[in-house]
Structure formats: structure tokens, C-alpha cells
Amino acid sequence: MTTEAINRALAITLGVQALFATIAWWPSASGPADAVDLIEVDAAELSQITIHSRILQGEVPDDPLVLKRDGDSWIIPSSFDYPASQANLDPLFEALDKLVVRRPIATQAYNHTAMDVHENERSRKLDLVMPDGDTISLYVGSAEGNAAHVRLADDDDVYRVRGVNPSSIPDRATRYFDRDFQKMNSKDVTSVTVQRPGQPPITFQRAEEIWTMPGRTPPGKILNQPGADAFVQSVVNLRMMEPHGTQVTPEMGFDTGVVVTWEASVDGAPTSGEYRVGSEIPNENGRVYLRTNQQPWVFEALSSQLQHALERGVDDLFDDA
């Protein structure tokens, strides 16, 4: 074969390859020219949202995150029905409402892996339950820039959606609830007692804007007010890592742990509460069980964030009179 014939054959081969590539990626003529919402209702009106985490070929998927409407609010069934925070849900709803498409950018199943929307290799899978009970499922994959590839589970067409990406759809329950589950202003608190095992109680009382420690103030000393206020503020505000469930067992150590009781007056209405710090959680470095009489859940909390209740001394809170 002459050099000219070889060059002609190569040109034909490259032309055929280019043609097939164009056909594979050319937007479908039957695709929608006008903008179409993949979700036909506002995301906030959905009945349930199930979010499956990123998975690669051959991996075993983690348990999905489930968000479920409960009247006018939302709960997290995959986290013991703990309430979801509306402020944390709003960004998710905004992201889902951006799933508006026009023409597909790919129409063949063999493109799904490369575009991160394959059934077994994708960044997110969503199962969305409509108000009427119907469910639609879709895959969300990474794309260049602030965009995502999106595919309905029962369709090969892939769309590029701007203004949303997989990270806009958090797949961890901790992103949807408020970890600071007990928030109080020390100015509202009238008394706090910390009872540690085997030790005398530590009690702060407040009257007419002044903190005192009955029975604990050494002769010739006065209680440092900013220090007392900081101690109380730290003790009455609680932060958890995540709910542990609603079942209480002896192994959690609440019967022999630290007990904190408090009283307050909020907008003139008296209120009170109690919480208990249990034992360290096995195989969870630095985490302890935490339980309050205000909620039915047992929480996992960091012991480092409970130091004022667990072991902080009070001797340095006194100044010379």
C-alpha cells in the first residue's frame, strides 16, 4: 500500500471515529428544549428524602440517610427520629429546587460511569417521595465548575445542572440537626448544682444579679462574678455529637455519673431541668453518654466539652474581699 493510500485510510478511520463520538454525545433531538423541573413540586413539599452516599464500583454502600416529613417539621428516621433543623434543611431544599434541565448532554448508558451517574458508581443517589406517595429516583454526579450531572434512574439521558453539585446534598445526618441542643443564657439561670460522685455538691445561686456559692465561699473571700457566670454558662449549655438512641442501659453509667440540675426564669416563666453524664463510650475516643430529662434521646458528647461539669475546680473563682 502506498503512503498516499495509508494516509487516506487513516483519515477515513479518524473521520468515522469522530462521527461516532459526535453521535454518542450529541444532545437528543427529542430532549426538552424548554426548562423542565426534574422534581415537579417544591422540595420542601416532599414527603421523604433518602440520600445514598458516594459509591465506587465494587464497594459496599453505607446505610442511607433518611429525612421524613412529620407534620410541619422533619425528622431523621436513620438517626432515631431526631428532629431535623429547618435552618439546616433549607440549603438542601434550595439545591433540589435547582434541578431544572433542558436538553441532555449524553444519551447512552456507557457514558454513565464517566459522568459519575452510574448505578454502582456515583456521588449521590436520591429517592424522593412525592406528596401523593409516588417516588422518583435520580443520580447526581460531579461535573466541572459549580454544576452536576443528573440522571433519572429509569432513563439513560444525562443532564448538566448549574448551581448545584454533590456537596450541595450532604449525606450525613449531622449536617441536618443542631448539635447545640440545649441553649441557655446564664442571665436567665437562678441556680445550678453539680453533683460529682463522692464529692460535695457545687451550687451556684443567683439573686439580684449576684452569684453566690452557699457553704463554699472561704472566709475573707468573694466570688468572682465574671468567673462564676462563665462557669454557669458552660455548664448549662449542651452540645452533642449525635443521638445514640432512646434506650437507656446500665452500661451507660448514668446511675454513677455526674448529675447537673438547674433552675431558670425565662421571660418570667420558671423552668428547671437535669442532665446526667455517663461513662465513656467503648471504641469512641473521648465520647461519653449524655442524657437530659428534657428529651427522650441519649446523646454522644465529647468529654472535653463537659469539663466544667466533670472536673473543673472552683477554688480559683474566689478573690480577696
Secondary structure as GFF3:
##gff-version 3
##sequence-region A 1 321
A	DSSP	alpha_helix	3	25	.	.	.	ID=ss1
A	DSSP	beta_strand	36	37	.	.	.	ID=ss2
A	DSSP	three_ten_helix	43	45	.	.	.	ID=ss3
A	DSSP	beta_strand	48	52	.	.	.	ID=ss4
A	DSSP	beta_strand	65	70	.	.	.	ID=ss5
A	DSSP	beta_strand	73	76	.	.	.	ID=ss6
A	DSSP	three_ten_helix	77	79	.	.	.	ID=ss7
A	DSSP	beta_strand	82	83	.	.	.	ID=ss8
A	DSSP	alpha_helix	86	97	.	.	.	ID=ss9
A	DSSP	beta_strand	100	101	.	.	.	ID=ss10
A	DSSP	three_ten_helix	109	111	.	.	.	ID=ss11
A	DSSP	beta_strand	117	118	.	.	.	ID=ss12
A	DSSP	beta_strand	121	122	.	.	.	ID=ss13
A	DSSP	beta_strand	124	129	.	.	.	ID=ss14
A	DSSP	beta_strand	135	142	.	.	.	ID=ss15
A	DSSP	beta_strand	147	152	.	.	.	ID=ss16
A	DSSP	beta_strand	159	162	.	.	.	ID=ss17
A	DSSP	three_ten_helix	166	168	.	.	.	ID=ss18
A	DSSP	three_ten_helix	173	175	.	.	.	ID=ss19
A	DSSP	three_ten_helix	186	188	.	.	.	ID=ss20
A	DSSP	beta_strand	189	195	.	.	.	ID=ss21
A	DSSP	beta_strand	202	207	.	.	.	ID=ss22
A	DSSP	beta_strand	210	212	.	.	.	ID=ss23
A	DSSP	beta_strand	221	223	.	.	.	ID=ss24
A	DSSP	alpha_helix	225	236	.	.	.	ID=ss25
A	DSSP	beta_strand	242	245	.	.	.	ID=ss26
A	DSSP	three_ten_helix	250	252	.	.	.	ID=ss27
A	DSSP	three_ten_helix	254	256	.	.	.	ID=ss28
A	DSSP	beta_strand	258	266	.	.	.	ID=ss29
A	DSSP	beta_strand	269	280	.	.	.	ID=ss30
A	DSSP	beta_strand	287	292	.	.	.	ID=ss31
A	DSSP	beta_strand	298	302	.	.	.	ID=ss32
A	DSSP	three_ten_helix	303	306	.	.	.	ID=ss33
A	DSSP	alpha_helix	307	310	.	.	.	ID=ss34
A	DSSP	three_ten_helix	315	317	.	.	.	ID=ss35
A	DSSP	beta_strand	318	320	.	.	.	ID=ss36
###
